[in-house]
C-alpha cells in the first residue's frame, strides 16, 4: 500500500481532469482526492497498490480528460487507513 500527493500544472482546470481522475482511480480501485487550487493548478492524493498508483500517475501525466499537463510534482505521504473512495474536493 502506498500514497502519493501530486500537484499538476498546465491546462488542468475546466478540462474535465478532476472527473476523469476520479473515474480512472475508481476503476483501478484507488482511494484519495483531487481539487482545483486557486493558483490554477490541480492537487490531489492517491492511495493503493504500487502498480495501480504507477498506472494512475502515468495516465495523469499524459493527460486525463482534455488536460494538458506541463508539470507534475509527486511526493510520498503516509497511508490513510480509514479512507474510502476517491473524492473531488471543493
C-alpha positions as CSV (number, residue, x, y, z in Angstrom):
1,X,0.0,0.0,0.0
2,X,1.3,3.4,-1.0
3,X,0.1,7.1,-1.0
4,X,1.2,9.9,-3.3
5,X,0.5,13.6,-3.1
6,X,0.6,15.3,-6.5
7,X,0.3,18.8,-8.0
8,X,-0.3,19.2,-11.7
9,X,0.2,22.3,-13.7
10,X,-0.6,23.3,-17.2
11,X,-4.0,23.4,-18.8
12,X,-5.6,21.5,-16.0
13,X,-8.7,23.4,-14.8
14,X,-12.0,23.4,-16.7
15,X,-11.0,20.5,-18.9
16,X,-12.5,17.5,-17.1
17,X,-9.4,16.5,-15.3
18,X,-10.9,16.0,-11.8
19,X,-13.9,14.0,-13.1
20,X,-11.7,11.8,-15.3
21,X,-9.2,11.3,-12.5
22,X,-12.0,10.2,-10.2
23,X,-13.4,7.8,-12.8
24,X,-10.0,6.3,-13.5
25,X,-9.0,6.0,-9.8
26,X,-12.2,4.2,-9.0
27,X,-11.7,1.8,-11.9
28,X,-8.3,1.0,-10.5
29,X,-9.6,0.5,-7.0
30,X,-7.7,3.5,-5.6
31,X,-8.7,5.9,-2.9
32,X,-7.9,9.6,-2.4
33,X,-9.0,13.0,-3.5
34,X,-8.4,15.8,-6.1
35,X,-9.2,19.5,-6.2
36,X,-8.6,22.7,-8.1
37,X,-6.2,25.2,-6.4
38,X,-6.6,29.0,-6.5
39,X,-3.3,29.2,-8.4
40,X,-4.7,27.4,-11.4
41,X,-3.1,24.0,-10.6
42,X,-4.8,20.8,-9.6
43,X,-3.8,18.9,-6.4
44,X,-4.6,15.5,-5.0
45,X,-3.6,12.4,-3.3
46,X,-4.0,8.8,-4.5
47,X,-3.6,5.6,-2.4
48,X,-3.5,1.9,-3.2
49,X,-1.3,-0.9,-4.6
50,X,2.0,0.4,-6.0
51,X,1.4,-0.9,-9.6
52,X,-2.0,0.7,-9.7
53,X,-0.6,4.0,-8.4
54,X,2.0,3.9,-11.1
55,X,-0.6,3.3,-13.7
56,X,-2.7,6.2,-12.4
57,X,0.2,8.6,-12.3
58,X,1.3,7.7,-15.8
59,X,-2.2,8.3,-17.2
60,X,-2.4,11.6,-15.2
61,X,1.0,12.7,-16.7
62,X,-0.2,12.0,-20.3
63,X,-3.4,13.8,-19.7
64,X,-6.8,12.7,-18.4
65,X,-9.9,14.3,-19.9
66,X,-8.8,17.2,-22.1
67,X,-6.0,18.2,-19.7
68,X,-2.5,19.1,-20.9
69,X,-0.1,18.5,-18.1
70,X,3.0,20.8,-18.2
71,X,4.4,19.9,-14.8
72,X,3.7,17.1,-12.3
73,X,5.2,17.1,-8.8
74,X,4.9,13.9,-6.7
75,X,5.7,13.2,-3.1
76,X,5.1,10.1,-0.9
77,X,2.7,10.6,2.0
78,X,1.7,8.3,4.9
79,X,-1.1,5.8,4.1
80,X,-4.5,6.7,5.5
81,X,-6.1,3.5,6.8
82,X,-9.7,4.7,7.1
83,X,-10.1,6.4,3.7
84,X,-12.8,5.1,1.3
85,X,-13.3,6.0,-2.3
86,X,-11.8,8.8,-4.5
87,X,-13.4,12.2,-4.0
88,X,-13.5,15.5,-5.7
89,X,-13.0,18.3,-3.2
90,X,-14.0,21.9,-3.5
